[in-house]
Amino acid sequence: MCGPISAILSAVSTVVGTASDIQQSKYQEQVANQNAALAKQQQQAAARQGSEEIRQINQEEKQTRGYQRAAMGASGVDSGYGSGLNILTDTAYLAQGDRSASQYNTEQATWGYGVESEKYKAEAANAKKAGKMAFFTGLTELGGDIASYRSTKRSKWTKK
């Protein structure tokens, strides 16, 4: 009597454990997919932020150059050559440096978020594979439980 009950309990335990493993894998896959989507959104936000920063740099450069021209005009300095031109050229040069730094930082941020997104996609794929493996492992274990029970039953009959 102990043989059938023990075999049934073993089979039920295998089925419950397998279902739990599959459910855990599905959950991990969903979390990884959600994280991938969030990283993609962060990548897009970083790109938008970088564009806005460059727009602001351009606006500040135009304002600064306007103030400089106005000050030079009020002082009687010609902004087309000499010191006046040098000041405007330096302002343009510094603004270009700011734009380049902003663009580099934006590219680094968007690249990093893109890598993060791909990493999470790989985690999701691995979790999905783990769920499939849990299913097939559970089937194999269940088959082993059944075979063990049947061999115990056979050995009872063949010992007489």
Secondary structure by P-SEA (a helix, b strand, c coil): caaaaaaaaaaaaaaaaaaaaaaaaaaaaaaaaaaaaaaaaaaaaaaaaaaaaaaaaaaaaaaaaaaaaaaaaaacccccccaaaaaaaaaaaaaaaaaaaaaaaaaaaaaaaaaaaaaaaaaaaaaaaaaaaaaaaaaaaaaaaaaaaaaaaaaaaaac
